[in-house]
Amino acid sequence: MAYSDKVLDHYENPRNVGTLDKEDPNVGTGLVGAPACGDVMRLQLRITDDGVIEEAKFKTFGCGSAIASSSLVTEWVKGMSVDQAMSISNEDVARELALPPVKIHCSVLAEDAIKAAIEDFRKKREARKAGTAQVQNG
Amino acid sequence: MKLPIYMDNHATTPLDPRVLEAMRPYLEDDFGNAASRNHPFGWKAEAAVEKARKQVAALIGASNKEIVFTSGATESNNLAIKGALEFYRSKGDHVVTVTTEHKAVLDTCKRLERQRAERLEELRWMRLSELQPQPVTAENAAALAIKHDLDNDPVLRRWESMVTAGARVTYLPVKADGLVDLKELEAALTDKTVLVSVMLANNEIGVVQPIAEIGALCRARGVLLHVDAVQGAGRVLFDVEALKVDLASLSGHKLYGPKGVGALYVRRKPRVRIAPQVDGGGHERGMRSGTLNVAGIVGFGKAAELAAAEREAEAARLLKLRQRLRDKLFTALDHVAVNGSLEHRLAGNLNVSFAFVEGEALMMAIKDVAVSSGSACTSASLEPSYVLRALGVDEELAHSSIRFGLGRFNTEEEVDFVADLVIAKVRKLREMSPLYEMAREGIDLKNVQWTAH
């Protein structure tokens, strides 16, 4: 099976590989997939207090298409609002990378990773608010 | 050194130039049909085929009359198993094989099981029709079977005991090293067992099965032994007399010969019979009809002759290359493991799992080198290698496996290049792998709650 040029480009020159501090309250971490299935994607987003994604990093265990999908979404989400990022669908990723049907699950994983990272960020913020509220009440 | 480097010699092997030279006349002037008995074109073709038959027979210690040419080993495996089952139907209907066999054996066995299941289903419907007047349909069959207590129906039991269509199949597991447990094999044999089918060497992990012991066991129990010898013949000593093999499948293109030609060895003393699976002009002593692929057969014969003559020296050379490759990889990288027995293994095979790196991604990273992977991403099924799973290799490590298949034309320089490239790319991919990072932080990946998809 031949890979599309875009998959090859992202695979050979992956954008934004790396790790953000997962304890940072402004960092949301999404870890999706499973080693037994052959792909695990970790996407980390640094989100400002007013909800803009200012930094995105990934690490992926998976095939070339999985690596390319995660690399692509890190480029896309940078500068987006959280709501904009939530609206990215796997179909957008699959179309952009011209993924064949057997690789669609890679794009699904990328969408799931964005949602999981934002979810993690929101939970942290909720917890922070709850913590502050408690202090005020006490 | 020329790129790309071919290191996938279990998939196929390049044509040896000496083989091409031997074939050339039969693709040009000597185009005759080996079955044409009345003119020199036919005679010449027939003589060439008979010479090749001797060459192939000599490779496995057989006589020329025991070689049936086929289109390849998939056909040979089908012919051996279906043909023997059909011929010895009055003796029994049971086959014993192994979970790590090639799909040409496993899928043949599955079809035989399905044929038996279909016949049993027919009998149930026939019995139901007999027991009650209303017509039996797909909708009411299950309810009627319960109503008439079909599972305890003595008449149906008696009918079922007479079914000879298809086969019952036992799939033996393998040990962690990939080898068959002889005790389990012995325990699986019944008085209805017609055939045992075990491969000589595995196509993924190169593990060589103890055919001599299996042959002795089968002979003592009066059971036929079929050996898929595609990967092993010409690489390890394979003598059908010494090993007591009754049927053996061979392929031309795994021996530096052409594709589209193979053979089935069928023992003559004591006589082994098979029912033909392709009907027609009665070629190959009635066992396989169809005009012979003369040029292909000539090439296969030459390839067999070369393999026999060069086997020992070549095996020693390949073993050195493999050790070199393994030493380099294992010295430079941590978290690497060989899949399958290293001791009972083809010299040219190295199947390695590089933990935390996915196989297809690694193959993409070393695109100047042709190898294979047990990763699901390289198969249409999205399941990782069934062979590695049968060994008990974790799914994650099956996804991380790479099969290096060294062959006649690989050099030490190529091995060094491949080893250095693989080491560099594994390191690069591990830097991108969340699993490697987690493992280094001391997180046990087995205790992580993954989101399976």
Interface residues (C-beta under 8 A of the other chain):
Chain A: Y3 Y11 P14 V17 T19 L31 V32 G33 A34 P35 A36 C37 G38 D39 V40 M41 R42 K59 T60 F61 G62 C63 G64 S65 A66 I67 V102 H105 V108 L109 D112
Chain B: F356 V357 E358 E360 A361 M364 S375 A376 C377 A380 L382 P384 D394 E395 E396 H399 E431 M432 S433 P434 L435 Y436 E437 L445 W450 T451 A452 H453
